[in-house]
Amino acid sequence: MKRSITCSLVAFLAFFIGVTSSASLRQPVPQPVPPKEDLQLISPKPEVKVAELPSEEDFQVTEDERRLGIRHYIRPRSQYSGTFGRLSEFVDLKGKSKRNTFHISQIEAVDEQCDEKSNYVCSYVYVYWKEDNSILILYPPFDKEDNTYYEWVYLMRRIDLVEDVVPTWNEVGTTNYLVPKVEAQEIIRKCFASGIKIVIEVIPGSSTPAQRRPTQISLIETGEFHGEEISAKSRERWLGLFPTAGGYALLPTTLKVEAVHDPVSDENSRIKTGKKVSVNRATKPVFLLKGANMLKRGAVTAVSSDDKNLGNGETINLKLGDNHYQLKVVSNDPTPASHLMPNSKLLLTVGEVSQLLFSVAEHDDAGWALLWAGDLDGDGKLDLYMDLNTHYNTSQRRLFLSTQATSGKLVKEVAVFSTAGC
């Protein structure tokens, strides 16, 4: 009897302790409360309409945002995690500094009549990037993953605080990329006033992918073009191929890019969406390059400098040093012609080595031409500058360099400058 009472008492105590323990486990664990100053954001001016913040799930920092070699420091914490993650992509693509500081504005609405259910973008944020000396304008979705999007934003929705800011609205004129100084200052004020700051720092001893990645070569010519065809800015330094008294030379030059009337796109003469590119040298360059670090300034050898049309069955012979090169257009139709046939191919041959440079199956009165040939990179082998397009209303200037060729090839296409007529 005594043993039974003892067993019952033990069982009761075990039950009581179990219930108590289960209940305590179900109690919510107190969470630390962030300091008040970390939660406060400075309210914008009354006249600025602030859009409703997206839901928390739209701003989750995902694992892909923790890029190798980059640490994230966020002060203070906020609902903008998606935006923070996307800024690391800009550092990857365009960052040149080990430390990158961003100040982000409140999310602002475009206007009161904006219909968020339509395709019209209703909100945006400004981001002041200190080390890049620029302002980014980001529209939702703020967690865009496509790298093409980042390149496009950096080109089209970025305000360069040196190149794109002018003293007053009078200098802005009809351009869609210049900003008056007072407007730029107001945008920066908004970025600082929000209190939202992020620092992306590259781990010492490493480099950003932008610093490790080979520089992309940009190619343009002087003249007047549709605005979207030119991304170069005034006062940039480019390397140009210029005619000289002794032949040709690669020489550094400073660009001037100005807004001009585009007779194709602009409704009247007061509108100026076109761009005119010129240089600070008296002679006109054959072409201009940026990022071509494999090329050195100085005299170069030219073997052809006059435009030469390439029609069906035509052959151009070029001699550079002891090497004899041949450019030839072939197709299924052997009939010689000044124009191209369907299924046209352009071949470059030297000795027993032949390489297909360009081909087109069906085309709309395309035209091919050799614009310049010689040795640009100093290796004693042929380099080519050509117009190889697929439509009569377009021009596609293409630069081929021998030093960039892969095994078994003669040259490699390193840059293209595409323009259109009407």
C-alpha positions in Angstrom: 0.0 0.0 0.0 2.8 2.4 0.9 4.6 1.5 -2.3 1.4 2.2 -4.4 1.0 5.6 -2.8 4.7 6.4 -3.5 4.4 5.3 -7.1 1.2 7.4 -7.5 2.9 10.4 -6.0 5.9 10.0 -8.4 3.6 9.7 -11.4 1.7 12.8 -10.3 4.8 14.8 -9.9 6.1 13.6 -13.3 2.8 14.6 -14.9 2.8 18.0 -13.1 6.4 18.7 -14.2 5.7 17.7 -17.7 2.6 19.9 -18.0 4.4 22.8 -16.5 7.4 22.3 -18.8 5.1 22.1 -21.9 3.3 25.2 -20.9 6.6 27.1 -20.4 7.8 26.0 -23.8 4.6 27.4 -25.4 5.3 30.8 -23.9 6.6 33.4 -26.4 10.2 34.2 -26.1 10.7 37.9 -25.4 12.4 39.6 -28.4 15.0 42.4 -27.9 13.6 45.8 -28.8 15.9 47.8 -31.2 16.9 51.2 -29.9 14.4 53.8 -30.7 16.9 55.8 -32.7 17.4 52.8 -35.1 13.7 52.8 -35.9 13.1 56.4 -36.6 13.1 57.7 -40.1 13.0 61.4 -41.0 9.7 62.2 -42.6 9.8 63.8 -46.0 8.5 67.3 -46.7 4.7 67.5 -46.6 4.5 68.2 -50.3 6.2 64.9 -51.2 3.8 62.0 -51.5 5.2 58.9 -50.0 3.9 55.6 -51.5 2.8 52.8 -49.2 5.7 50.5 -48.4 5.5 47.1 -50.1 4.9 44.1 -47.9 7.8 42.6 -45.9 8.1 39.6 -48.2 9.0 41.9 -51.1 12.2 42.9 -49.3 13.7 39.6 -48.0 17.4 39.3 -48.3 18.0 36.0 -50.1 21.1 33.8 -50.1 22.2 34.9 -53.6 22.7 38.4 -52.3 25.6 37.3 -50.2 28.1 37.5 -53.0 31.5 35.9 -52.6 34.0 38.4 -51.3 31.5 41.1 -50.3 30.2 41.9 -46.8 27.0 43.8 -46.2 26.6 46.4 -43.4 23.1 47.9 -43.1 22.5 50.8 -40.8 19.8 51.2 -39.7 17.6 48.1 -40.4 14.6 48.9 -42.5 12.1 47.3 -44.9 14.3 47.9 -47.9 16.2 44.6 -47.9 15.4 43.9 -51.5 16.9 47.2 -52.6 20.0 46.5 -50.4 20.6 43.2 -52.2 20.2 44.7 -55.6 22.8 47.4 -54.8 25.4 44.6 -54.4 24.8 43.8 -58.1 25.7 47.3 -59.1 28.9 47.0 -57.1 29.6 43.7 -58.9 29.0 45.2 -62.3 30.2 48.8 -61.9 31.9 49.2 -58.6 35.5 50.5 -58.6 36.1 51.1 -54.9 36.6 48.6 -52.0 34.0 50.5 -50.0 30.7 51.6 -51.5 28.3 53.9 -49.6 24.6 54.3 -50.6 22.0 56.6 -49.2 18.4 55.6 -50.2 15.4 57.9 -50.3 11.9 57.1 -49.2 9.8 55.2 -51.7 7.9 58.0 -53.6 4.8 57.9 -55.8 4.9 59.2 -59.3 1.6 61.0 -59.0 -1.8 60.8 -57.3 -3.6 59.5 -60.3 -1.3 56.6 -60.9 -3.2 53.3 -61.3 -1.0 50.6 -59.7 -3.0 47.8 -61.3 -2.0 49.0 -64.8 1.5 48.6 -66.4 2.4 52.2 -65.4 5.2 52.4 -62.8 3.8 54.1 -59.7 6.8 54.3 -57.3 10.5 54.7 -57.3 13.5 55.4 -55.0 16.6 57.6 -55.4 19.9 56.1 -54.4 22.9 58.4 -53.9 26.1 56.3 -54.6 28.9 58.3 -52.9 32.0 56.6 -54.5 30.4 56.5 -58.0 29.5 60.2 -57.6 26.1 59.4 -59.0 22.3 59.0 -58.3 20.5 55.8 -59.4 16.7 55.9 -60.0 15.3 52.5 -59.2 11.7 51.4 -60.1 10.0 48.2 -58.8 10.5 45.3 -58.7 13.5 46.3 -56.6 14.8 42.7 -56.6 15.3 42.4 -60.3 17.7 39.6 -61.1 18.5 40.2 -64.9 22.0 41.6 -65.3 20.8 43.3 -68.5 18.5 45.4 -66.3 21.5 46.6 -64.2 23.4 47.6 -67.3 20.3 49.5 -68.7 19.6 51.3 -65.4 23.3 52.3 -65.1 23.1 53.8 -68.6 19.6 55.2 -68.7 18.5 55.9 -65.1 21.7 57.2 -63.6 22.6 60.8 -63.0 26.4 61.4 -63.2 26.9 64.3 -60.8 29.8 65.6 -63.0 28.6 65.0 -66.5 24.8 65.3 -66.2 24.4 68.3 -63.9 24.1 71.8 -65.4 23.8 75.2 -63.6 20.1 76.0 -64.5 17.0 74.7 -66.3 18.0 76.8 -69.3 21.0 74.5 -70.0 18.7 71.4 -69.7 16.8 72.5 -72.8 15.0 69.6 -74.4 17.4 66.9 -73.3 16.1 64.0 -71.2 19.3 63.3 -69.4 20.6 66.7 -68.0 19.5 67.8 -64.5 19.8 71.4 -63.0 22.1 71.7 -60.0 19.2 72.7 -57.7 17.3 69.5 -58.6 20.3 67.3 -58.0 20.8 68.9 -54.6 17.2 68.2 -53.7 17.5 64.6 -54.7 20.6 64.1 -52.5 18.8 65.8 -49.6 16.0 63.3 -49.9 18.5 60.4 -49.9 20.2 61.7 -46.7 16.9 62.7 -45.0 15.4 59.2 -45.0 18.2 58.0 -42.7 18.5 54.8 -44.8 22.2 53.9 -45.4 24.0 50.8 -46.7 27.7 50.2 -47.0 28.9 47.4 -49.2 32.6 46.6 -48.5 34.9 44.3 -50.5 37.0 42.0 -48.2 40.6 43.2 -48.2 42.8 41.3 -50.6 39.9 40.6 -53.0 38.4 42.5 -55.8 34.9 43.1 -57.2 33.8 41.1 -60.3 33.8 44.4 -62.1 37.5 44.8 -61.3 38.3 41.2 -62.3 36.2 41.1 -65.4 38.0 42.1 -68.7 36.9 45.6 -69.7 34.3 45.7 -72.4 35.4 47.6 -75.5 33.1 50.4 -76.6 33.2 51.5 -80.3 31.8 54.7 -81.8 32.4 57.2 -84.6 32.0 60.9 -84.9 28.9 62.4 -86.5 25.2 62.8 -85.6 23.2 59.9 -84.4 19.9 59.0 -82.7 20.2 59.7 -79.0 19.9 56.1 -77.8 22.8 55.0 -80.0 25.4 57.0 -78.1 26.1 56.4 -74.4 29.4 58.3 -74.4 29.6 61.6 -72.5 31.4 64.9 -73.0 34.9 65.1 -71.6 35.5 61.4 -71.7 38.9 60.3 -73.0 38.9 57.8 -75.9 41.5 56.3 -78.2 41.0 57.2 -81.8 42.4 55.9 -85.1 43.5 59.1 -86.8 45.1 59.7 -90.3 48.5 61.4 -90.0 51.1 62.8 -92.4 52.9 59.4 -92.2 49.9 57.1 -92.3 47.7 56.3 -89.3 48.1 56.5 -85.5 46.2 55.6 -82.4 45.9 58.8 -80.4 44.0 59.7 -77.2 41.3 62.4 -77.6 38.6 64.1 -75.6 35.0 63.7 -76.7 32.3 66.4 -77.0 28.7 65.1 -77.1 26.0 67.6 -77.6 22.2 67.4 -78.1 21.1 68.1 -81.7 17.8 68.0 -83.6 17.0 64.6 -84.9 15.0 65.0 -88.2 13.7 61.4 -87.9 12.5 61.4 -84.3 11.9 65.0 -83.4 8.6 66.6 -84.3 10.0 70.1 -84.6 13.4 71.9 -84.7 13.1 73.0 -81.0 13.3 69.3 -79.9 16.8 67.9 -79.7 16.9 64.2 -78.9 19.8 63.4 -81.3 23.5 63.4 -80.3 26.5 64.8 -82.1 29.9 63.3 -81.3 33.1 65.3 -82.1 36.7 65.3 -80.8 39.3 67.9 -79.9 41.5 67.2 -82.9 41.5 68.7 -86.3 41.3 65.5 -88.2 38.3 63.0 -88.3 39.1 59.6 -86.7 38.2 56.4 -88.5 36.7 55.2 -85.2 37.0 55.7 -81.4 37.5 53.1 -78.8 37.2 53.0 -75.0 38.4 50.0 -72.9 40.8 48.7 -75.6 43.6 48.3 -73.1 45.5 45.9 -75.5 46.1 48.8 -77.9 48.9 51.3 -77.4 49.0 54.9 -78.7 51.3 55.5 -81.6 51.8 54.8 -85.3 50.1 51.8 -86.8 50.5 50.0 -90.2 47.6 50.4 -92.7 47.2 48.2 -95.8 43.7 49.4 -96.8 42.0 52.7 -95.9 39.5 53.3 -98.6 36.0 51.9 -98.3 35.7 48.7 -100.5 32.3 47.2 -101.2 32.0 43.4 -100.8 29.4 42.0 -103.2 28.7 38.4 -104.1 31.8 36.5 -105.3 34.1 39.5 -104.7 37.6 39.1 -103.4 39.9 41.6 -101.7 43.6 40.7 -101.4 45.6 42.3 -98.6 49.4 42.0 -97.9 50.8 42.6 -94.4 54.5 41.8 -94.1 55.1 38.4 -95.6 51.5 37.3 -95.1 49.0 37.4 -98.0 45.4 37.6 -96.8 42.2 37.2 -98.8 38.7 38.4 -98.0 36.0 36.7 -100.1 32.2 36.6 -100.2 30.7 33.3 -101.2 27.1 32.0 -101.5 25.1 29.3 -103.2 24.9 31.4 -106.3 28.3 31.8 -108.1 27.2 34.7 -110.2 29.3 37.8 -109.5 27.3 40.8 -108.3 27.8 44.1 -106.5 25.1 43.1 -104.0 24.7 40.1 -101.6 22.8 36.9 -102.3 20.9 34.8 -99.8 23.1 32.6 -97.6 26.1 34.9 -98.1 29.3 34.2 -96.1 32.5 36.3 -95.6 35.7 34.3 -95.3 39.2 35.4 -94.3 42.0 33.2 -95.5 45.8 33.3 -95.1 47.8 30.3 -96.3 46.0 27.1 -95.3 43.9 28.8 -92.6 40.5 30.0 -93.3 37.9 31.6 -90.9 34.3 32.5 -91.3 33.9 36.1 -90.2 30.2 36.7 -90.8 27.2 35.1 -92.5 23.6 35.9 -93.3 20.8 33.6 -94.5 18.0 35.9 -95.5 18.5 39.6 -95.5 16.8 42.8 -96.6 19.3 44.3 -99.1 22.2 44.1 -96.7 25.5 45.7 -97.6 29.1 44.7 -96.6 32.2 46.8 -96.9 35.9 46.8 -95.7 36.5 50.2 -94.1 40.1 49.8 -92.8 42.7 47.0 -92.6 46.1 46.9 -91.0 48.0 46.1 -87.8 46.4 47.9 -84.8 47.8 45.7 -82.0 51.4 45.5 -83.1 51.6 41.7 -83.5 52.3 41.8 -87.3 49.0 40.2 -88.1 45.9 41.6 -89.9 43.2 43.5 -88.0 40.0 44.6 -89.7 37.3 47.3 -89.4 34.2 46.5 -91.4 30.6 47.3 -91.9 28.7 44.0 -91.9 24.9 44.4 -91.6 21.7 42.5 -92.3 19.5 45.3 -93.4 19.9 48.3 -95.8 18.7 50.8 -93.1 21.3 49.8 -90.5 25.0 50.1 -90.1 27.0 47.6 -88.0 30.6 48.7 -87.7 32.7 45.7 -86.5 36.3 45.6 -85.2 38.3 42.4 -85.5 41.6 42.0 -83.7 44.2 39.3 -84.2 45.6 39.3 -80.7 42.2 38.4 -79.3 41.7 35.4 -81.6 41.2 32.0 -80.0 43.2 28.9 -81.0 42.9 28.1 -84.7 41.4 31.5 -85.6 42.8 34.5 -87.3 40.9 37.3 -85.6 38.1 37.9 -83.1 35.3 40.4 -83.2 35.8 42.7 -80.1 33.4 45.6 -80.6 30.3 46.6 -82.6 28.8 50.1 -83.3 25.2 49.8 -84.4 23.2 52.6 -85.9 20.0 53.0 -87.9 18.7 55.4 -90.5 15.1 56.4 -90.6 
